[in-house]
Amino acid sequence: FYTRAERASEPPERVTDRWISIPQFIGSILLLIVLVMLPLMLVAANAEAAGNLNLKHVETDFGDKNSLQRGFKYYMNYCISCHALGYARYERTADDLDIPHDLVLENLVFDDSLIGDLMENAISEEDAQNWFGAAPPDLTLAGRVHTANWLYTYLKSFYNDPIRPLGANNKIFPNVGMPNVLHELQGNVSCYDHGTGDPAQCELQHIEGTGLMSEEEFDTAIADLVNFLYYIGEPIRDQRQNIGIWVLVFLGVLYILTALMGREFLKDYH
């Protein structure tokens, strides 16, 4: 009814004139192309570099609470001494993984930390510099800096190397200043380079019976650990994706309402 009551008026000059010049329009299109293509080129370059490493594939599933719980256990038993999770708290992790607080404090916290504390490591930066030559990095965001496939392949690429100070080396990260902390589970791994002298081209062979786990069990353990690292980098990922669906629905409805309102406004000029 309000549309019929309105009176047509002369459109203002700013509406009838061209809103942007042709050179400005062309420049905007070119700028948009650059802003879109440059990140894609960088991602493609990184993917190509990663592809040369022949990365192994691993599935990550935030809905698999059993896998995340096992990964949490492995991290606290084998990784937290050196690698802190300084942006994550025990309480949030326990709640997300459906683990009672008292169970976490009793079995997974090895110092006097409280359930609401951040997950700090036990080694000091000075000791780390003396022992390893560099302070171990915080791994809270490791699952966002690296892909899950890279983390999985890296953790499976350690092998025995008596030349190295810590007795181990890594196929995709040569001369890394980190021991094979999962050697107890994995056992001995030999690197056969077939006379090439290039460790990066060597074939890793697991020696059965030298670790607490079989090769298949160790693969599952590493997958659980990577799943946990991928979760801890962005605990809200699942919620964000679910919220994103509703945001898109809202924007779709808003677009329809805006289009209808715009059509009513244009009736004044026709």
N, C-alpha and C positions, 0 to 999 in steps of 0.2 A: 504493500500500500504506500510505503514511503517513496517508492520509485515513481509512482504516478503523480505524487504531489510535488515532485521536484520540477524546476524550470531549467531549460537548457541555457547555458551561458557560453560566452566566447572562450575557447581554450586559451590559456596563457601562452605567451611566446616560448617559454622554456619547454613546454610540452610539444609544440609543433616543430621546433628546431631539432637538428640532428644532435643526439646526446654525446656523440664522440666522433672525432674526425677519422677519415680513412687511414692516414698514417698512424694515428694512435691505435686504431683497431688492429692494424697489421702488426704493430709493435707488441700489442697485448697478446696476440696469438703466438708470436714467436717466443715471447717470454714464457708463456704457458707451456709451450713445447719443450723449452730448455729445462724448466722446473720439473717437468714430468719425466723427461728422458734421462737427465743426469743421474738421479738416484737409481733408475733402472739399469743404467750402464754400470754403475758401481756395484750393484747387487749381482749383475751378470758376471762382472770380473771376479768378484769374490767366489761366486758359485763355480766359475771355471777353475780358479785356483784350488778350491776345495775338491773339485772333481778329479784333479790330478792326484789327489791323495788316496783315491779309491776308498772312500769312507763306507763303513758298514752301516746298514740301516737298523734303526731301533724305533719301536712304537712307544709313544708317551700317552698316558691316559690318566688325567686328574681324577677320574671317577673310580679308579682302581685303588681303593683305600689300603688294601692289603699290600700292594706293591709299594705305595708311598710309605707305609709303616716300616716295611723291611728296608727301604732305602734310607729312611731316617735312622734306623738302628745301625746300618752299615756306616753311615756318615759319622755318627756319634762315637762309634767304636774305632774307626780307622782314620778319620779325616780331621775331626775338630781339634785335635791337639795342635795342629799347625795352621789349618785353614779356618778362620772364624767365619761366622755368618752374622756379621755385625749389624745387619739391617733387619734381622728377623728375631722374633722372641719365642721362647719356649711355649708360652701360653697360647699364642696365636697358632703355632704349628700343631700343638696338641689338640686344640679345638677343631682345627680343620681336618686332622687325620683321625678324629674320634678316639683319642687316647686319653684316659683319665690323668689328671694332673699328678696325682700321687704316684702313678706308675711311671711317668716320665721322670720325676724327681728321684725315684728309687733306682731306676735301671739305666737311664740315659744321661743323667747329669752327674758328672764326676767331680764337681767342686762344690763350693758353698753357694752357688747361684740360686736365686729364687725363680719361681715359675714365670714371673713377669719380666725377668732380665733378658737382655740381648745375649745371643749365643757367641761368646768370646772364646778365643783359643787359649791354650795353656802356655804356649811358648812366647817369650819376649822377643821383640824385634832385634835387640842386640844379640841374643843367643842365636837367632835365626841367621843373622848376618855372618856370625862366626862359623856356624856349622854348615850352612848351605850356600853361603855367598850372596844370598838375597832373602829378604823377608817373604814368606809365603803369602800370596794374595788372598784377600777376602773373596769367598766364592758365592756370596749371596746372589750376585747378578751373573754368575757364570752361565746359567741357562739362557740368558738373554744376549750375552756377548758372543757365545758360540752356539752352534746348532746342536741339537740332541745327537745327531749322527757323529759330529766331530767329537763330542765328549765321550760317547760310547767307544768310538774307534781309538781315541787317545788312551783310555783306561785299559783297553785290551791290547795295546801295542808295546807294553813293557817286556823286556827280555833281559836275561842274565848277561852282564858285560863286566868281566873282572878288571878291565882297564879303567872303568869309571870309579871315582872315589867311593860311591855308595853302592857299587856292585850291580847297577842296573842302568839300562838305557831305554830310549823310546824310539820306535820306528818313525813316527810322524812328527816327533819333536826331539831331534837328535841332541844329545848332550844336555838334556834337561836336568836342572839341579834338584831333582826330586827323586827319592827312592821309590821302589815299587812297594808301597805300603800294604798292598793287597796280596803280597807274595805268599803269606800264610794260607790264604784261601786258594790262590791260583796254582802255586807250586812253581817249579822251574820251567822256564821257556827259553829255548835256544833260537838263535838267529843264524840261518844258513844262507849265506850270500852267493853260494855256488861259484866261488872264486872270483866274483866281480869286485870284491873289496868295498862295495857300496852298501852300508847298512840299510839305507832307505829302500833298496831293492831286495832285501833279504826276505826269506820265508820263515815265518814264526812257527815253531813246532813245540807244542805243549807236551811235557813229559808226564805221563799219567802216573798217579800214585805219589806225587811229591807234594801235593797240596791237600787241604781239607775238603776240597770240592772237586767234582769231576768237571770237565770242560763245559758241559751243558749247564751244570749248576752254577758255575762261575759266570757264564754268559747271562743267566737269569739274574744273578746278584748285581752285575754291572748295569743291566737294564733297569733294575729297581733303583739303584743309586742315581742313575741319570734321570729317571722319572722324578725322583725327589728333588734333584738340583733344578730341573725344569720348573717344578712347582714352586720352589722357594724363591725363585727369581721374580715371580709374579703370582702370589697366592690368590689374587682376586680374578685371575684370568677367566675361569668358568663363569663367575658372576658377571664379569664385564661383557662376555659374549652374550649371555642371556639378556642383560639389560640392553645391549646394542640392538637386539631384535625389536624390543618394544620401542626404542628410540626411533628406529626406521619406520615402524608402524605409525608412531605419532607424527613424524615428519610427513608421511604420506597423507594422513588425514588433514594435517595443517596445510599441505599444498592444495588439496581439493578445496578447502574452505577459502584459502587465499585466492585461488583462481575464480571461484564464484563471486567473491567480494570484488575482485578486479573487474569482472564482467559487469557488475552493477555500476561501478564507477564509470566505466566506458560508455554506458548508456547516456550519460550526460552530454556526450560529444557526437552522438549519432542520431 
